[in-house]
Amino acid sequence: MRMLLLFLWSLLPIGAGAYHFGPGQDRMRVDQAAASIDRAEGLACDARELASIQGDEAARDLWLAAEAAYSEALDDLPADKVDEGRRLRLERAKAQMFVSRLPEARRDLAQLVGELEADPASVEPALLADARGVLANAQYYTTWLKRLEGAPRADWEPEIEASRQNYKLLAEELDRRGESKLAALAKEDLESSIRLARMDLSELQGLPLPSQ
């Protein structure tokens, strides 16, 4: 009996190590990701509140910190947490759009929307609608900037057409779900994208950059 107890005692460090590098390691990563998510959401909330009072530029440092926290959460999140990862990618892209990282945000949003469209059975419609709306916004702002930079029509026209199409799909989806107020906003954005495509460059240059 004494030998059995000694043998079992000798196994404890191995068992602890197996927990640390097995299920325990995953638990630690989930906990770390949760802490990063809480921090990111708090920073994003503070950024939105500050921006509503003092403007987007005043909240830039908060958005930078929020983006970093979302990235940390994505790094810590176990690979099998697919839905959570997609939500984090969406929120990180939103933050990136406020810190001059529009091209990166636009690329990841396009990839994310493609993934969600390819997996309709397991995707919440609200998540796809949110991602599609943010992608449409990113495409709209990208078009605006390209036009101000003097890019040829062949360069910016596909971008604004993609934005228009996403706003249209979003409005239709929201109408089907009976969310009339949100659908009306999407239709207004759709009209704005059409106006941007038709607007003379001289007229565009006289307008302030739209708020993101």
C-alpha angles and dihedrals in degrees: 000000000000090000091049091052091049090049093050091046090053089056095056097086090049091050091048090050091050089053092048094050096034129036091347091057091053090048091052091050092049090050092048091048091049091052091050091048092051090050093047094049091049092050092047091050091050090047093053092048093049092045091053089058106033105016136258096292092058090058096048096105091050091051090049090053091046091051091051091049092050089050090051090051091051091050091052098042113103114247093244092062091088099154093047090048092053092051091050092050089053093050092046090052090052090054092046091057089065096050103054094266096115096133092055092045092049093051094049092044092053090050092046094050089049091053092048093048090051092053105045096148095064101030124095109237090225091059093051091046092051093047092046092050093050091047090051089051092049091050090048093052091044089055092048092052094044091053092049089051089056097249115170119259091250088063101048103028096076088051096054091042089055089048091050092049093050092049089050093050090046093051091049092049093048090049090053090052092050094244094138098167094052090043090054090053091050090051090052089052089049090055090048091054090052091050091049091055092050099040120111114243091238090056092047092051090058094057127085117247110269118252114253 
